[in-house]
Amino acid sequence: MRATAQQRENLRHDIRVRSHTLTADEPKDHGGDDNGPSPQELLAASLAACTAITMEMYARRKGWDVAGMTVDCEYSPAARGCPTRFGLVMKLPAHLSEEQVERLQVIAAKCPVHRTLEGEVAFAERVELV
């Protein structure tokens, strides 16, 4: 998987992923023009989307109707003495049984983004002059 961010104007960057283009920017109070979500907001969005998609894929395999399901992610970056915090609220249809809800909650924690964030991460960085 690859994502490429290219600077446009001020703090705005176009992000290319496969054939898609997204815009990332900073809010005006952080010096940006607010042309898109900030990179940290995109991180929260990635976790919310991955969690929702993972639960929906599982529910589809089981034949469960989860139409209208939403996942809300609240993200607090690490601060001195405090860890990074993600708060997920999964809003599921009321017709699901307690067993279905419990199983979907277990499955939610298995989404690839969730596993990445709670696992060990390694970085390889280099600079190329162009």
DSSP file (Angstrom, degrees, kcal/mol; ACC not computed):
  #  RESIDUE AA STRUCTURE BP1 BP2  ACC     N-H-->O    O-->H-N    N-H-->O    O-->H-N    TCO  KAPPA ALPHA  PHI   PSI    X-CA   Y-CA   Z-CA
    1    1 A M              0   0    0      0, 0.0     2,-0.4     0, 0.0    16,-0.0   0.000 360.0 360.0 360.0 142.9    0.0    0.0    0.0
    2    2 A R        -     0   0    0      2,-0.0    16,-0.4     0, 0.0     2,-0.4  -1.000 360.0-175.8-142.8 141.5    1.3    3.5   -0.8
    3    3 A A        -     0   0    0     -2,-0.4     2,-0.5    14,-0.1    14,-0.2  -0.997  10.6-161.4-132.9 137.8    0.1    7.0   -0.2
    4    4 A T  E     -A   16   0A   0     12,-2.1    12,-2.9    -2,-0.4     2,-0.5  -0.982   1.9-159.6-124.3 125.9    1.9   10.1   -1.6
    5    5 A A  E     -A   15   0A   0     -2,-0.5     2,-0.4    10,-0.2    10,-0.2  -0.906   9.4-171.8-104.8 128.3    1.4   13.6   -0.2
    6    6 A Q  E     -A   14   0A   0      8,-2.7     8,-2.6    -2,-0.5     2,-0.1  -0.981  24.9-119.2-123.7 127.8    2.4   16.5   -2.5
    7    7 A Q  E     +A   13   0A   0     -2,-0.4     6,-0.2     6,-0.2     3,-0.1  -0.369  35.0 168.2 -66.2 137.6    2.4   20.1   -1.3
    8    8 A R        -     0   0    0      4,-2.8     2,-0.4     1,-0.3    -1,-0.1   0.645  58.7 -23.3-111.3 -85.8    0.1   22.5   -3.0
    9    9 A E  S >  S-     0   0    0      3,-0.2     3,-2.5     0, 0.0    -1,-0.3  -0.988 109.6 -23.9-136.1 148.4   -0.2   25.9   -1.3
   10   10 A N  T 3  S-     0   0    0     -2,-0.4    22,-0.1     1,-0.3    -2,-0.1  -0.355 128.6 -27.5  52.1-124.7    0.3   26.9    2.3
   11   11 A L  T 3  S+     0   0    0     20,-0.2    -1,-0.3    15,-0.1     2,-0.2   0.343 106.7 120.6-100.4   5.7   -0.1   23.7    4.4
   12   12 A R    <   -     0   0    0     -3,-2.5    -4,-2.8    13,-0.1     2,-0.4  -0.507  39.2-176.6 -73.8 135.4   -2.5   22.0    1.9
   13   13 A H  E     -AB   7  24A   0     11,-2.8    11,-2.7    -6,-0.2     2,-0.5  -0.995  22.0-137.7-131.7 139.4   -1.3   18.7    0.5
   14   14 A D  E     -AB   6  23A   0     -8,-2.6    -8,-2.7    -2,-0.4     2,-0.5  -0.836  20.7-153.7 -91.8 133.2   -2.9   16.5   -2.1
   15   15 A I  E     -AB   5  22A   0      7,-3.2     7,-2.7    -2,-0.5     2,-0.5  -0.935   3.6-157.5-112.1 123.9   -2.7   12.8   -1.1
   16   16 A R  E     +AB   4  21A   0    -12,-2.9   -12,-2.1    -2,-0.5     2,-0.4  -0.890  15.7 171.6-105.0 128.0   -2.8   10.2   -3.9
   17   17 A V  E >   - B   0  20A   0      3,-2.3     3,-2.8    -2,-0.5     2,-0.1  -0.964  67.7 -51.8-134.0 115.1   -3.8    6.6   -3.0
   18   18 A R  T 3  S-     0   0    0    -16,-0.4   -15,-0.0    -2,-0.4     0, 0.0  -0.381 123.7 -21.4  50.7-119.7   -4.3    4.4   -6.0
   19   19 A S  T 3  S+     0   0    0     -2,-0.1     2,-0.3    -3,-0.1    -1,-0.3   0.224 121.0  97.0-100.3  14.8   -6.6    6.4   -8.4
   20   20 A H  E <   -B   17   0A   0     -3,-2.8    -3,-2.3     2,-0.0     2,-0.4  -0.767  55.3-157.2-107.1 148.3   -8.0    8.6   -5.6
   21   21 A T  E     +B   16   0A   0     -2,-0.3     2,-0.3    -5,-0.2    -5,-0.2  -0.993  12.6 180.0-125.4 127.4   -7.0   12.0   -4.5
   22   22 A L  E     -B   15   0A   0     -7,-2.7    -7,-3.2    -2,-0.4     2,-0.5  -0.799  20.6-132.3-115.9 160.6   -7.7   13.4   -1.0
   23   23 A T  E     -B   14   0A   0     -2,-0.3     2,-0.4    -9,-0.2    -9,-0.2  -0.967  17.7-172.2-117.4 131.9   -6.8   16.8    0.5
   24   24 A A  E     +B   13   0A   0    -11,-2.7   -11,-2.8    -2,-0.5     2,-0.3  -0.958  18.2 149.2-118.5 142.7   -5.2   17.3    3.9
   25   25 A D        -     0   0    0     12,-1.7   -13,-0.1    -2,-0.4     7,-0.1  -0.914  41.0-106.5-155.2 175.5   -4.8   20.7    5.4
   26   26 A E        -     0   0    0     -2,-0.3     8,-2.2    12,-0.1     9,-0.2  -0.838  41.3 -97.7-109.4 152.6   -4.6   22.3    8.8
   27   27 A P    > > -     0   0    0      0, 0.0     5,-2.1     0, 0.0     3,-2.0  -0.224  39.0-105.6 -61.9 160.1   -7.4   24.4   10.4
   28   28 A K  G > 5S+     0   0    0      1,-0.3     3,-1.7     3,-0.2    -2,-0.0   0.851 120.3  60.5 -57.6 -36.0   -7.0   28.2   10.1
   29   29 A D  G 3 5S+     0   0    0      1,-0.3    -1,-0.3     2,-0.1     4,-0.0   0.552 105.7  49.3 -73.7  -3.6   -6.1   28.4   13.8
   30   30 A H  G < 5S-     0   0    0     -3,-2.0    -1,-0.3     2,-0.1    -2,-0.2   0.195 129.9 -92.9-112.5  12.5   -3.1   26.2   13.1
   31   31 A G  T < 5S+     0   0    0     -3,-1.7    -3,-0.2     1,-0.3   -20,-0.2   0.422  91.0 110.9  95.3  -1.2   -1.9   28.2   10.1
   32   32 A G  S   <S-     0   0    0     -5,-2.1    -1,-0.3   -22,-0.1   -22,-0.1  -0.238  73.7-119.6 -93.2-173.4   -3.7   26.3    7.3
   33   33 A D        -     0   0    0     -3,-0.1    -5,-0.1    -2,-0.1    -1,-0.1   0.319  43.4-120.7-108.5   4.1   -6.6   27.2    5.1
   34   34 A D        +     0   0    0     -8,-2.2    -6,-0.1     1,-0.1    -9,-0.1   0.874  61.7 146.5  58.3  42.3   -8.9   24.4    6.3
   35   35 A N  S    S-     0   0    0     -9,-0.2    -1,-0.1     1,-0.1   -12,-0.1   0.465  71.0 -10.0 -84.7  -2.0   -9.3   22.9    2.8
   36   36 A G  S    S-     0   0    0    -10,-0.1   -11,-0.2   -14,-0.1   -12,-0.2  -0.970  94.6 -56.1-175.5 175.9   -9.5   19.4    4.2
   37   37 A P        -     0   0    0      0, 0.0   -12,-1.7     0, 0.0    -2,-0.1  -0.294  57.6-108.0 -66.4 154.9   -9.1   17.4    7.4
   38   38 A S     >  -     0   0    0    -14,-0.2     4,-2.4     1,-0.1     5,-0.2  -0.374  32.7-104.6 -74.7 162.1   -5.8   17.5    9.2
   39   39 A P  H  > S+     0   0    0      0, 0.0     4,-1.6     0, 0.0    -1,-0.1   0.877 124.2  51.4 -55.7 -37.6   -3.5   14.5    9.1
   40   40 A Q  H  > S+     0   0    0      2,-0.2     4,-1.9     1,-0.2     5,-0.1   0.871 108.3  50.9 -69.4 -34.6   -4.5   13.6   12.7
   41   41 A E  H  > S+     0   0    0      1,-0.2     4,-2.5     2,-0.2    -1,-0.2   0.876 107.6  54.0 -66.6 -36.3   -8.2   13.8   11.7
   42   42 A L  H  X S+     0   0    0     -4,-2.4     4,-2.4     2,-0.2    -2,-0.2   0.854 104.9  54.7 -64.9 -33.7   -7.5   11.5    8.8
   43   43 A L  H  X S+     0   0    0     -4,-1.6     4,-2.0     2,-0.2    -2,-0.2   0.938 110.1  45.1 -63.5 -46.7   -6.0    9.0   11.3
   44   44 A A  H  X S+     0   0    0     -4,-1.9     4,-2.5     1,-0.2    -2,-0.2   0.902 113.2  51.2 -62.6 -40.9   -9.2    9.1   13.4
   45   45 A A  H  X S+     0   0    0     -4,-2.5     4,-2.8     1,-0.2     5,-0.2   0.886 107.4  53.6 -63.6 -38.9  -11.2    8.8   10.1
   46   46 A S  H  X S+     0   0    0     -4,-2.4     4,-2.5     2,-0.2     5,-0.2   0.915 110.5  45.9 -62.3 -43.7   -9.1    5.8    9.1
   47   47 A L  H  X S+     0   0    0     -4,-2.0     4,-2.3     2,-0.2     5,-0.2   0.922 114.1  48.2 -66.3 -43.4   -9.8    4.0   12.4
   48   48 A A  H  X S+     0   0    0     -4,-2.5     4,-2.3     2,-0.2    -2,-0.2   0.934 115.3  44.6 -62.1 -46.2  -13.5    4.7   12.2
   49   49 A A  H  X S+     0   0    0     -4,-2.8     4,-2.8     2,-0.2     5,-0.2   0.918 113.8  48.8 -66.3 -43.9  -13.8    3.6    8.6
   50   50 A C  H  X S+     0   0    0     -4,-2.5     4,-2.6    -5,-0.2     5,-0.2   0.908 112.1  49.1 -63.8 -41.3  -11.8    0.5    9.1
   51   51 A T  H  X S+     0   0    0     -4,-2.3     4,-2.2    -5,-0.2    -1,-0.2   0.937 113.8  45.9 -62.1 -47.1  -13.7   -0.5   12.2
   52   52 A A  H  X S+     0   0    0     -4,-2.3     4,-2.5    -5,-0.2    -2,-0.2   0.917 114.7  46.9 -63.7 -44.2  -17.1    0.0   10.4
   53   53 A I  H  X S+     0   0    0     -4,-2.8     4,-2.8     2,-0.2     5,-0.2   0.911 111.3  51.5 -65.9 -42.3  -16.0   -1.9    7.3
   54   54 A T  H  X S+     0   0    0     -4,-2.6     4,-1.9    -5,-0.2    -1,-0.2   0.923 112.9  45.2 -61.3 -44.6  -14.5   -4.8    9.2
   55   55 A M  H  X S+     0   0    0     -4,-2.2     4,-2.8    -5,-0.2    -1,-0.2   0.903 113.3  50.3 -66.2 -40.2  -17.8   -5.2   11.2
   56   56 A E  H  X S+     0   0    0     -4,-2.5     4,-2.6     2,-0.2    -2,-0.2   0.913 109.0  51.0 -65.5 -41.2  -19.9   -4.8    8.1
   57   57 A M  H  X S+     0   0    0     -4,-2.8     4,-1.9     2,-0.2    -1,-0.2   0.914 113.2  46.1 -61.4 -41.9  -17.9   -7.5    6.2
   58   58 A Y  H  X S+     0   0    0     -4,-1.9     4,-1.7    -5,-0.2    -2,-0.2   0.940 113.0  49.0 -65.1 -47.6  -18.3   -9.9    9.1
   59   59 A A  H  X>S+     0   0    0     -4,-2.8     5,-2.8     1,-0.2     4,-0.9   0.887 109.0  53.8 -60.6 -39.2  -22.0   -9.2    9.5
   60   60 A R  H ><5S+     0   0    0     -4,-2.6     3,-0.8     1,-0.2    -1,-0.2   0.922 107.1  50.8 -61.5 -44.4  -22.5   -9.7    5.7
   61   61 A R  H 3<5S+     0   0    0     -4,-1.9    -1,-0.2     1,-0.2    -2,-0.2   0.849 114.0  45.5 -62.0 -33.0  -20.8  -13.1    6.0
   62   62 A K  H 3<5S-     0   0    0     -4,-1.7    -1,-0.2    -5,-0.1    -2,-0.2   0.566 114.0-117.8 -85.9  -9.5  -23.2  -14.0    8.8
   63   63 A G  T <<5 +     0   0    0     -4,-0.9     2,-0.3    -3,-0.8    -3,-0.2   0.733  62.1 150.8  78.5  22.2  -26.2  -12.7    7.0
   64   64 A W      < -     0   0    0     -5,-2.8     2,-0.8    -6,-0.2    -1,-0.3  -0.706  46.6-129.1 -91.0 138.8  -26.8  -10.0    9.7
   65   65 A D        +     0   0    0     -2,-0.3    30,-0.1     1,-0.1    31,-0.0  -0.775  37.2 160.5 -87.9 111.6  -28.5   -6.7    8.8
   66   66 A V    >   +     0   0    0     -2,-0.8     3,-2.1   -10,-0.1    -1,-0.1   0.035  17.2 155.1-117.8  25.0  -26.4   -3.9   10.1
   67   67 A A  T 3   +     0   0    0      1,-0.3    -2,-0.0    25,-0.1     0, 0.0  -0.271  67.6  24.7 -54.7 134.2  -27.9   -1.1    7.9
   68   68 A G  T 3  S+     0   0    0      1,-0.3    -1,-0.3    25,-0.1    23,-0.1   0.389  85.2 150.8  90.6  -2.8  -27.5    2.3    9.5
   69   69 A M    <   -     0   0    0     -3,-2.1     2,-0.3   -17,-0.1    -1,-0.3  -0.325  22.3-173.3 -60.8 141.7  -24.5    1.3   11.6
   70   70 A T  E     -C   91   0B   0     21,-1.9    21,-3.0     2,-0.0     2,-0.4  -0.976  16.6-153.7-135.3 153.3  -22.1    4.1   12.4
   71   71 A V  E     -C   90   0B   0     -2,-0.3     2,-0.5    19,-0.2    19,-0.2  -0.993   9.9-164.1-127.2 124.0  -18.7    4.2   14.1
   72   72 A D  E     -C   89   0B   0     17,-2.6    17,-2.5    -2,-0.4     2,-0.5  -0.909   4.7-162.7-108.4 132.2  -17.6    7.5   15.8
   73   73 A C  E     -C   88   0B   0     -2,-0.5     2,-0.5    15,-0.2    15,-0.2  -0.967   6.3-167.6-121.3 122.8  -13.9    7.9   16.7
   74   74 A E  E     -C   87   0B   0     13,-2.8    13,-3.2    -2,-0.5     2,-0.5  -0.933  14.7-164.2-105.0 128.1  -12.7   10.5   19.2
   75   75 A Y  E     -C   86   0B   0     -2,-0.5    11,-0.2    11,-0.2   -31,-0.1  -0.954  15.6-177.9-122.6 128.8   -8.9   10.9   19.1
   76   76 A S  E     -C   85   0B   0      9,-2.9     9,-2.8    -2,-0.5     3,-0.1  -0.963  25.9-135.4-122.8 111.9   -6.7   12.6   21.6
   77   77 A P        -     0   0    0      0, 0.0     5,-0.0     0, 0.0     9,-0.0  -0.202  38.4 -81.5 -62.8 157.5   -3.0   12.7   20.6
   78   78 A A        -     0   0    0      6,-0.1     2,-0.3     3,-0.0     6,-0.1  -0.302  50.3-172.7 -58.7 139.0   -0.4   11.8   23.2
   79   79 A A  B >   -D   82   0C   0      3,-1.0     3,-3.2     4,-0.1    -3,-0.0  -0.854  45.7 -59.3-127.0 165.5    0.5   14.6   25.6
   80   80 A R  T 3  S-     0   0    0     -2,-0.3    -1,-0.0     1,-0.3     0, 0.0  -0.209 126.6  -0.6 -49.8 120.2    3.2   14.7   28.3
   81   81 A G  T 3  S+     0   0    0      1,-0.2    -1,-0.3    -3,-0.0    -3,-0.0   0.433 118.2  93.2  80.0  -1.0    2.6   11.9   30.7
   82   82 A C  B <   -D   79   0C   0     -3,-3.2    -3,-1.0    -5,-0.0    -1,-0.2  -0.973  69.5-128.9-127.2 139.2   -0.5   10.7   28.8
   83   83 A P        -     0   0    0      0, 0.0     2,-0.2     0, 0.0    -4,-0.1  -0.330  38.8 -86.5 -77.4 165.2   -0.9    8.1   26.1
   84   84 A T        -     0   0    0     -6,-0.1     2,-0.4    -2,-0.1    -6,-0.1  -0.495  51.2-153.1 -63.1 139.7   -2.6    8.6   22.7
   85   85 A R  E     -C   76   0B   0     -9,-2.8    -9,-2.9    -2,-0.2     2,-0.4  -0.976  18.3-173.5-127.3 135.1   -6.3    7.8   23.2
   86   86 A F  E     -C   75   0B   0     -2,-0.4     2,-0.6   -11,-0.2   -11,-0.2  -0.996   6.8-165.0-121.6 126.5   -8.9    6.6   20.8
   87   87 A G  E     -C   74   0B   0    -13,-3.2   -13,-2.8    -2,-0.4     2,-0.5  -0.957   8.3-167.4-111.7 118.0  -12.5    6.4   21.9
   88   88 A L  E     -C   73   0B   0     -2,-0.6     2,-0.5   -15,-0.2   -15,-0.2  -0.896   8.6-171.7-108.4 131.5  -14.8    4.4   19.6
   89   89 A V  E     -C   72   0B   0    -17,-2.5   -17,-2.6    -2,-0.5     2,-0.7  -0.975   8.3-162.3-120.2 115.6  -18.6    4.4   19.8
   90   90 A M  E     -C   71   0B   0     -2,-0.5     2,-0.8   -19,-0.2   -19,-0.2  -0.875   2.5-159.9-101.2 115.3  -20.2    1.8   17.6
   91   91 A K  E     -C   70   0B   0    -21,-3.0   -21,-1.9    -2,-0.7    -2,-0.0  -0.852  18.3-179.2 -99.8 111.2  -23.9    2.5   17.0
   92   92 A L        -     0   0    0     -2,-0.8   -26,-0.1   -23,-0.2   -25,-0.1  -0.754  36.3 -85.7-112.2 154.6  -25.6   -0.7   15.9
   93   93 A P    >   -     0   0    0      0, 0.0     3,-1.5     0, 0.0    -1,-0.1  -0.298  34.9-128.4 -58.8 140.9  -29.2   -1.4   15.0
   94   94 A A  T 3  S+     0   0    0      1,-0.3    -2,-0.0    -3,-0.0    -3,-0.0   0.680 100.6  71.1 -66.5 -19.5  -31.4   -2.2   18.0
   95   95 A H  T 3  S+     0   0    0    -30,-0.1    -1,-0.3     2,-0.0     2,-0.1   0.606  74.1 106.0 -76.9  -9.3  -32.7   -5.4   16.5
   96   96 A L  S <  S-     0   0    0     -3,-1.5    -4,-0.0     1,-0.1     2,-0.0  -0.417  74.4-116.9 -71.4 145.1  -29.4   -7.2   16.9
   97   97 A S     >  -     0   0    0      1,-0.1     4,-2.4    -2,-0.1     5,-0.2  -0.306  24.7-108.5 -74.7 164.4  -29.2   -9.8   19.7
   98   98 A E  H  > S+     0   0    0      1,-0.2     4,-2.5     2,-0.2     5,-0.2   0.879 121.8  52.8 -59.9 -38.4  -26.8   -9.4   22.6
   99   99 A E  H  > S+     0   0    0      2,-0.2     4,-2.3     1,-0.2    -1,-0.2   0.908 108.8  48.6 -65.1 -42.5  -24.7  -12.2   21.2
  100  100 A Q  H  > S+     0   0    0      2,-0.2     4,-2.5     1,-0.2    -2,-0.2   0.916 112.0  49.3 -63.3 -43.2  -24.4  -10.5   17.8
  101  101 A V  H  X S+     0   0    0     -4,-2.4     4,-2.0     1,-0.2    -2,-0.2   0.927 111.4  48.8 -62.5 -45.7  -23.5   -7.2   19.5
  102  102 A E  H  X S+     0   0    0     -4,-2.5     4,-1.8     1,-0.2    -1,-0.2   0.907 112.2  48.7 -61.4 -41.8  -20.8   -8.9   21.6
  103  103 A R  H  X S+     0   0    0     -4,-2.3     4,-2.5     1,-0.2    -2,-0.2   0.909 110.3  50.7 -66.7 -41.7  -19.3  -10.7   18.5
  104  104 A L  H  X S+     0   0    0     -4,-2.5     4,-2.3     1,-0.2    -1,-0.2   0.859 107.7  54.0 -64.7 -34.7  -19.3   -7.5   16.5
  105  105 A Q  H  X S+     0   0    0     -4,-2.0     4,-1.1     2,-0.2    -1,-0.2   0.900 109.7  47.1 -66.6 -39.4  -17.5   -5.7   19.3
  106  106 A V  H  < S+     0   0    0     -4,-1.8     3,-0.4     1,-0.2     4,-0.3   0.925 113.1  49.1 -64.7 -44.6  -14.8   -8.4   19.3
  107  107 A I  H >< S+     0   0    0     -4,-2.5     3,-1.8     1,-0.2    -2,-0.2   0.863 102.4  63.0 -63.7 -36.8  -14.5   -8.2   15.5
  108  108 A A  H >< S+     0   0    0     -4,-2.3     3,-1.4     1,-0.3    -1,-0.2   0.877  99.0  54.3 -56.4 -40.1  -14.2   -4.4   15.7
  109  109 A A  T 3< S+     0   0    0     -4,-1.1    -1,-0.3    -3,-0.4    -2,-0.2   0.555 101.0  62.4 -73.6  -6.2  -10.9   -4.7   17.6
  110  110 A K  T <  S+     0   0    0     -3,-1.8    -1,-0.3    -4,-0.3    -2,-0.2   0.353  71.4 124.5 -99.6   5.1   -9.5   -6.9   14.9
  111  111 A C  S <> S-     0   0    0     -3,-1.4     4,-2.5    -4,-0.2     5,-0.2  -0.361  72.6-116.8 -64.6 147.9   -9.7   -4.3   12.1
  112  112 A P  H  > S+     0   0    0      0, 0.0     4,-2.0     0, 0.0     5,-0.1   0.836 113.3  49.9 -57.5 -36.8   -6.3   -3.8   10.4
  113  113 A V  H  > S+     0   0    0      2,-0.2     4,-2.5     1,-0.2     5,-0.2   0.922 110.6  49.9 -69.6 -42.0   -6.0   -0.2   11.5
  114  114 A H  H  > S+     0   0    0      1,-0.2     4,-1.8     2,-0.2    -1,-0.2   0.936 112.1  48.0 -59.1 -47.7   -6.8   -1.0   15.1
  115  115 A R  H  X S+     0   0    0     -4,-2.5     4,-1.0     1,-0.2    -1,-0.2   0.881 111.4  51.1 -62.9 -38.1   -4.2   -3.8   15.1
  116  116 A T  H >< S+     0   0    0     -4,-2.0     3,-0.5    -5,-0.2    -1,-0.2   0.931 110.0  49.0 -63.2 -46.0   -1.6   -1.5   13.6
  117  117 A L  H 3< S+     0   0    0     -4,-2.5    -1,-0.2     1,-0.2    -2,-0.2   0.815 116.4  41.4 -67.3 -30.9   -2.2    1.3   16.2
  118  118 A E  H 3< S+     0   0    0     -4,-1.8    -1,-0.2    -5,-0.2    -2,-0.2   0.557 109.0  73.8 -93.5  -6.6   -1.9   -1.1   19.1
  119  119 A G  S << S-     0   0    0     -4,-1.0     2,-0.3    -3,-0.5    -3,-0.0  -0.289  96.9 -73.4 -97.1-177.0    1.0   -3.1   17.7
  120  120 A E        -     0   0    0     -2,-0.1     2,-0.4     2,-0.0    -1,-0.1  -0.583  47.9-158.8 -76.9 138.2    4.7   -2.4   17.3
  121  121 A V        -     0   0    0     -2,-0.3     2,-0.4    -4,-0.1    -4,-0.0  -0.961   6.9-166.5-123.0 137.1    5.5    0.0   14.5
  122  122 A A        -     0   0    0     -2,-0.4     2,-0.4     2,-0.0    -2,-0.0  -0.955   6.8-154.6-121.8 143.4    8.8    0.4   12.7
  123  123 A F        -     0   0    0     -2,-0.4     2,-0.5     2,-0.0    -2,-0.0  -0.932   9.2-168.4-118.4 141.4    9.7    3.3   10.4
  124  124 A A        +     0   0    0     -2,-0.4     2,-0.4     2,-0.0    -2,-0.0  -0.986  21.5 178.1-123.8 117.5   12.2    3.4    7.5
  125  125 A E        +     0   0    0     -2,-0.5     2,-0.3     2,-0.0    -2,-0.0  -0.918   9.6 164.4-125.3 146.0   12.9    6.9    6.4
  126  126 A R        -     0   0    0     -2,-0.4     2,-0.4     2,-0.0    -2,-0.0  -0.981  27.1-130.3-152.1 159.7   15.2    8.5    3.8
  127  127 A V        -     0   0    0     -2,-0.3     2,-0.4     2,-0.0    -2,-0.0  -0.934  16.0-168.6-113.6 135.6   15.6   11.8    2.0
  128  128 A E        -     0   0    0     -2,-0.4     2,-0.4     0, 0.0    -2,-0.0  -0.994  16.1-140.9-120.9 127.1   15.9   12.1   -1.8
  129  129 A L              0   0    0     -2,-0.4    -2,-0.0     1,-0.1     0, 0.0  -0.746 360.0 360.0 -86.5 130.6   17.0   15.4   -3.2
  130  130 A V              0   0    0     -2,-0.4    -1,-0.1     0, 0.0     0, 0.0   0.368 360.0 360.0-122.3 360.0   15.1   16.2   -6.5
